[in-house]
Amino acid sequence: MKFRTEIPSPKYPFSINYDDSLLFIGSCFSDKMGAFLEENRFNTLLNPFGTLFNPASIATALQFLLNPALFNSQWIDFFNEKWISFAHHGSFSHSVRDTFIQNIENQLDKGNTFLNKANFLFITFGTAYAYRHKKSNLIVANCHKIPAHKFNKIRLEVDEIVAQYQTLIAHLQQNNPNLTTIFTVSPVRHLGDGFHENQLSKSTLHLAIDGILKSCPKTFYFPSYEILQDDLRDYRFYGQDLCHPNEQAINYIREIFSTAFFSSETEKKRKLIEKENKFLNHRPKTNS
């Protein structure tokens, strides 16, 4: 008897190998998947703007990576004794302006160079809800604990997400014809928005990605959301907050990811590296 609906590993007209460069951008789930490849010594770059959640902010970050000169002072503010960027995660905030600017510029330069040569771009949408800063009218990547009354909460519409990414992907592929883009929806539930609102948000993201895939070449989808929601489908695969997948769930999704994207030769090499990493991590320390 079967007690769960197993999602088959998706098939793609390409495979990822150790000669490829992979850029991951988006929600914290992209960090988890990207870290998996980084640990296994693939050439990866993870979230050069820090963790981003909504499609508009992710698109803005990619536009800045395409052309770092587009990032300007309108995205910068000073709050609670720190310089902040409305395009970046709070980890970039700093009390010293020169250090703050230098950190951002370093990541922009690094990200621009990497994106120009990347083979694969993985984009993870977390939520369709976003916050628009009233004073600047910018959709922000992070509110940086600024009082809520200074923002308007919005839900991005399917059509506007699709239109924004049609233009963005055209620019990405014009800049780098070798680039393949894989979208995924984070299985992390954003229950702070409300249970029904979370469903509306995730549905919006799925519909938007469907529209993007239908209209943009070299774009694909990886079903991380479905693997957790329809395959695992049990709270024992969540962390204590009952919203984020736990390590067991992450590892299961990573297995399907490997089967979907890696050739047998690449997977064989990955497993050897994984074994070597375990040995290095568990090697007893010697007394000096």
N, C-alpha and C positions, 0 to 999 in steps of 0.2 A: 504493500500500500504506500501511496505517496502522501506526505503530509505537508508539502510545500511546493510552490511553483518555482522551479529552478530556471533562471534566465540563462539561455545559452550564450557563450562567448561570442560577441559580434565579430563579423568578418570585414576586413578592410582591403582595398586594392593596393596596399603598401605595407611595409613592416619597418620597425624602428631598430636601428643597430647602433653599435658603439661609435660609429663615425658621425652620427647625427648630433645636432645641437637642438635642445628643447627648452623653450621658454614657457613657464607656467605663470599665469596671472589670474587673480580673482579672489574668491573667498578662501577661508582657512582650509577648506577641503583641498584646494589646489596646493597648499603648503604640504599637506599630508602625502599627496600623490607625488609631488615634485621631490619631496625629501626622500621618498622611496628610490627614485632614480638617482638622486644625488648620492645617497648611501651606497648604491651599487655602481658608482663611478661613471655614470653617464655624464655627458657635458650638458649641464643644466643651469638655468638662471631662474630663481624663484622670486616672484613678487617684488620687483625693483621699486615699487611704490608702497610696499607693505600690503597687508591684507585689504582687499577691496571687495565690496559686496554687490553693488548694483551695476547693471549693464552700462549706464551712462558714465559713471566714474571710471569703469574699466576701459571704455572706449576713449575717454579723455586721456587716460594714462598712456594708452597705445599711440594716440596722436602725438603726445609729447615725446614718446620714444622715437617715433618717426622723425620728428623735428623738434629737438630740445629747445630751440629758440622760442617756441610757442609758449613755454612756461614763463610767466611774468609776474609782476608784483601784485596783480589783482587776486592771485591765489594765496597771497601771504597775509597773515594777520598776527597781531600780538595779543595774547590772552593768558591770564593767570601766570604772569611772569615768564612766559615762554613764547617763542616764535613758532607759529603753526602754519601748515599748508593745508588748504581745503582739497588739494588733489592727492594728499598722502595720508598714510596711517599715522597715528599718534607717536609711533616709535621714532619718527623723524623730528619731532618737536625738540627745541633746545633753547636754553636761556641766552646763549651767545649767538647773535645773528650771523656772524661770519662762519661759524661752525655749522650752523643750520643750513645756510646756503651752500656751503662746500659739500656737505653730505648729499644734498639733493643733486647738485651738479655732477658729483662723482657717479651717482647711480644713473642719472640721465645719460651720461657719456657711455657708461658700461652697458646700459640697456640698449642704447642706439647701436653700438657696435655689434652686440650680440644679435639683435633683431635683424640687422642687415644680412647676417649669414645663417640665421636659424633655419632649420628644416621643418620644425614642428612648433606650433603655437597652441597651447592648451588654455582655453578660457573657461573658467568656472563661474557661472552666475549663482549668487547666493539668494538674492531677494529682488523683487521688482519695486519695493518701496525705497524711496530716496528722500533726501532733505534738501530743500532749496533755501539758501541763505538769503534772507530778505534784502539786506543792504546791497550785496553784490549781485544778486540774482543768479548765483552759481549753484549748480547741483554739486553737493559736496561729497567727498569720499568718506569723511569723518567729521563729526560735529565737535570733537575735542572738548566735550563737557561744557560747551557754551550753552547758556540758558535756552530752553526749548522754544521760548516765545520769539527768538530771533530767526527761526526757521519755519518754513511751511513743509509739512509732510505730504508727499505725493506718491501715487502709484504710477509708474511708467506704463504707457500703453504699448500694446503689441506692435502696432504700425510704426510708432516712433522708434522703437528699438530696432526693428527690421530695417527701416530707412537709414538709421545711423550706421548700422553695421554693413549695409550694402556699400555705402560710401567708404567706410573704413577699410573693409576687406579689399576693395578695388585698389586703394592706395597701398595697402600692405603688399599685395601681389605685384603691383607695378614696381614697388621698391625692391621686392625680393620674389622673383617668379618661382623660386624653389620652395616657397613656404606653403605648408599644409596646415589648416586650422581645425582643431578638434574642440567642440563645445561639450560641456557637461553641466548639469544642474546639481548643485550641492544638495546632498540628502539631509543636511542639518536643518532642523525645523526652527523657524524664527517665531516662537510662540509669544514673544513680547508684543508682536503686532496683533495677536489674537489667533485663535484656532482657525476660524473661517477665513480670516484675512491671510493667514499663511497659505492656505489652499489656493486662494485667488492669486497670490503672488507666484507660487510655484507653477500654477497653470499658465499664467502670463509668460513666464520664462520659457516653458515648453513650447507654447505656441509661437513665441518670437523666434526661438531656435529653428523650429520647423520652417518658418518663413525665410530665415536666413539660408538654410540648407537648400531650399528649393530655388533660390535666386542667386546664390553665390557659388562659383566653382571652387573645388578643392576645399570644401568644408564638410565636416563629418560630426557625428554625435557618439559619445560614449555614455552608456546608461548607468552611471553611478547611482543616480536617484532611484531608479527602478530596482537595482540590485538590493538596496537596503529596504525600500518600501514594499516590494512585491516578492522578493526572494527570501531574504532573512526575516523580515516582518515580525519581529519579536523584540520586546523591551530588553531582553538579555543581551542584545547586540548594541545597546546604547550605554552611554556614560551615566554618571549619577544625576546629571541634569535632565536626562531622558530626551535630550534634543540632539546631542552630538553622537555620532557612531563611536563605539569603543574600539580598542585596538584589535580585537578579534574581527570585528566587522571591517575595519580598514584593511587588515591583512587579507580577508576574503576578497574584497574588491581589488586589491593589488594582484591577487592571483588571476582573476579574470582579466585584468588589465594586461598582465604579462602574456597570457594565452592569446589575447586579441591582437597585440601589437608586436610581439617579439617573434622572430624566426627561431627555429630550433637551435641554430648555432648561437644566436644572441642569448637565448635562455640558458643554454649550457654554460656560456661564459659568465652570465649573471649569477648562476648558482655557485660556480666556483668562487666568484668574488664574495658572495654572501657567506660562504663557508669560511673563507679567509678572514672576513670581517669579524665573524663570531669567534674565531680563534684569537684574533688580536684583542678583541674586547674582553675576553675571559683569561688572557694570559696573566699569570700571577706576577705581581710587581716584585722586583728584586730590591734588596736593601742596598742603599748606596753608602 
